[in-house]
């Protein structure tokens, strides 16, 4: 037996040393296993993220182009409560810079942003499968809590809000059950 195999095995019998040598795993195999596991986990994470964001990616890209540095997040589905009959909801979250307006105050600029987000949603997302659309605007204040404004309406109500604002709704679903 080589000197390497005998290190740390001085008090063992010949049979015990032979058994310890058989059970040992080479370092190369351990490293290859770790690399393989890492590749597997990264692939699994990529697949999950791909499946999670793909349905909303086009809308997120459009919002990011319209509102730079807004870090838009778009998700859809039902509430986690699991109650039967809950409508599917499209949720849009956008971070708004502090450039001169306060989200807590009613303003034309805030309303324009909300209506523009609703119009972008209609252009880039199939809204017929959703019953409700929620829009959340967030502003980060230095060393303070976030400002937040939430609004939620049925798809039909959003359509009517855009009509009232003079926006084109040709791309909106014309028949919605709300």
C-alpha positions as CSV (number, residue, x, y, z in Angstrom):
1,X,0.0,0.0,0.0
2,X,1.3,3.5,-0.8
3,X,2.4,5.9,1.9
4,X,-0.5,8.2,0.9
5,X,-3.1,5.5,1.7
6,X,-1.4,4.9,5.1
7,X,-1.6,8.4,6.4
8,X,-4.0,8.5,9.3
9,X,-4.4,4.7,9.2
10,X,-1.5,3.7,11.5
11,X,-3.7,2.0,14.1
12,X,-5.8,0.0,11.7
13,X,-5.4,-3.6,10.7
14,X,-4.7,-4.6,7.1
15,X,-8.3,-5.5,6.5
16,X,-9.5,-2.2,7.9
17,X,-7.0,-0.2,5.8
18,X,-8.2,-2.1,2.7
19,X,-11.8,-1.4,3.5
20,X,-11.1,2.3,4.1
21,X,-9.3,2.5,0.7
22,X,-12.3,0.9,-1.1
23,X,-14.7,3.4,0.5
24,X,-12.8,6.5,-0.3
25,X,-13.9,8.8,-3.1
26,X,-11.4,10.6,-5.2
27,X,-11.3,14.4,-5.0
28,X,-11.8,14.7,-8.7
29,X,-15.1,12.8,-8.5
30,X,-16.2,15.0,-5.6
31,X,-15.4,18.2,-7.6
32,X,-17.0,16.9,-10.7
33,X,-20.1,16.1,-8.6
34,X,-20.2,19.6,-7.2
35,X,-19.8,21.2,-10.6
36,X,-22.5,18.9,-12.0
37,X,-24.9,19.8,-9.1
38,X,-24.2,23.5,-9.6
39,X,-25.0,23.3,-13.3
40,X,-28.2,21.4,-12.6
41,X,-29.3,24.0,-10.0
42,X,-28.5,26.9,-12.3
43,X,-30.4,25.2,-15.1
44,X,-33.4,24.6,-12.8
45,X,-33.4,28.2,-11.7
46,X,-33.2,29.5,-15.2
47,X,-36.1,27.2,-16.3
48,X,-38.3,28.3,-13.4
49,X,-37.6,32.0,-14.1
50,X,-38.2,31.5,-17.8
51,X,-41.6,29.8,-17.2
52,X,-42.5,32.4,-14.5
53,X,-41.7,35.6,-16.5
54,X,-42.2,34.6,-20.2
55,X,-46.0,35.4,-20.3
56,X,-45.3,38.9,-19.1
57,X,-41.9,39.6,-20.6
58,X,-43.2,41.6,-23.6
59,X,-45.2,43.9,-21.3
60,X,-42.3,44.3,-18.9
61,X,-40.0,45.3,-21.7
62,X,-42.5,47.8,-23.1
63,X,-42.9,49.4,-19.6
64,X,-39.2,49.6,-19.2
65,X,-38.8,51.3,-22.5
66,X,-41.6,53.8,-21.7
67,X,-40.5,54.4,-18.1
68,X,-36.7,54.0,-17.9
69,X,-35.3,53.0,-14.5
70,X,-38.7,51.8,-13.3
71,X,-37.8,48.2,-12.8
72,X,-41.3,47.0,-13.8
73,X,-42.7,43.7,-12.4
74,X,-45.7,42.1,-14.0
75,X,-47.3,38.9,-12.6
76,X,-50.7,37.3,-13.1
77,X,-52.9,34.7,-11.6
78,X,-55.3,34.2,-8.7
79,X,-54.8,35.1,-5.1
80,X,-53.1,32.4,-3.0
81,X,-56.2,32.0,-0.8
82,X,-57.3,29.4,-3.3
83,X,-61.0,30.4,-3.1
84,X,-63.1,29.2,-6.0
85,X,-64.4,32.0,-8.3
86,X,-61.6,34.5,-7.5
87,X,-60.9,36.4,-10.8
88,X,-57.4,36.2,-12.3
89,X,-55.5,39.3,-11.6
90,X,-52.8,41.1,-13.7
91,X,-50.5,43.0,-11.3
92,X,-48.2,45.7,-12.5
93,X,-45.6,47.2,-10.1
94,X,-43.5,50.2,-11.2
95,X,-40.9,52.2,-9.3
96,X,-41.3,55.9,-10.1
97,X,-38.4,58.4,-9.5
98,X,-38.9,61.4,-7.3
99,X,-38.8,63.8,-10.1
100,X,-41.0,66.6,-8.7
101,X,-44.2,64.8,-7.8
102,X,-45.6,63.0,-4.8
103,X,-47.5,59.8,-5.3
104,X,-49.6,60.5,-2.2
105,X,-51.2,63.5,-3.8
106,X,-53.8,63.3,-6.6
107,X,-52.1,64.7,-9.7
108,X,-52.5,64.7,-13.4
109,X,-49.0,63.2,-13.8
110,X,-49.9,60.2,-11.6
111,X,-53.1,59.6,-13.5
112,X,-51.3,59.9,-16.9
113,X,-48.8,57.2,-15.7
114,X,-51.6,54.9,-14.6
115,X,-53.5,55.3,-17.8
116,X,-50.3,54.8,-19.9
117,X,-49.6,51.6,-18.0
118,X,-53.1,50.4,-18.6
119,X,-52.8,51.1,-22.3
120,X,-49.4,49.3,-22.5
121,X,-51.0,46.3,-20.8
122,X,-53.7,46.2,-23.3
123,X,-51.2,46.5,-26.2
124,X,-48.8,43.8,-25.0
125,X,-50.9,41.4,-22.9
126,X,-54.0,39.3,-23.6
127,X,-56.4,40.8,-21.1
128,X,-59.4,38.6,-21.9
129,X,-58.1,36.0,-19.5
130,X,-58.0,38.4,-16.5
131,X,-60.9,39.8,-14.5
132,X,-58.9,42.5,-12.6
133,X,-55.9,44.6,-13.3
134,X,-53.9,46.1,-10.4
135,X,-51.4,48.9,-10.8
136,X,-49.0,49.8,-8.0
137,X,-46.7,52.8,-8.2
138,X,-43.8,53.0,-5.7
139,X,-41.4,55.9,-4.8
140,X,-38.4,55.3,-2.7
141,X,-37.7,58.2,-0.3
142,X,-34.2,58.6,1.2
143,X,-34.1,57.2,4.7
144,X,-37.9,57.0,4.9
145,X,-40.7,54.6,4.1
146,X,-41.8,54.1,0.5
147,X,-44.6,56.0,-1.0
148,X,-47.1,53.7,-2.6
149,X,-50.2,54.2,-4.7
150,X,-52.4,51.2,-5.6
151,X,-55.4,51.1,-7.9
152,X,-57.4,48.1,-9.0
153,X,-60.3,47.9,-11.5
154,X,-62.0,45.3,-13.6
155,X,-60.8,45.1,-17.2
156,X,-64.0,46.7,-18.3
157,X,-63.6,49.6,-15.9
158,X,-60.0,50.1,-17.2
159,X,-61.3,50.2,-20.7
160,X,-63.9,52.9,-19.7
161,X,-61.2,54.9,-17.9
162,X,-59.2,55.0,-21.1
163,X,-62.2,55.9,-23.2
164,X,-63.0,58.8,-20.8
165,X,-59.4,60.0,-21.1
166,X,-59.6,60.0,-24.9
167,X,-57.3,57.1,-25.4
168,X,-57.7,54.6,-28.2
169,X,-59.1,51.3,-27.1
170,X,-59.2,49.5,-30.4
171,X,-56.8,46.8,-29.0
172,X,-58.8,46.2,-25.8
173,X,-61.1,43.3,-25.5
174,X,-64.6,44.6,-26.5
175,X,-66.6,42.0,-24.6
176,X,-65.6,41.4,-21.0
177,X,-67.7,39.9,-18.2
178,X,-67.1,42.2,-15.2
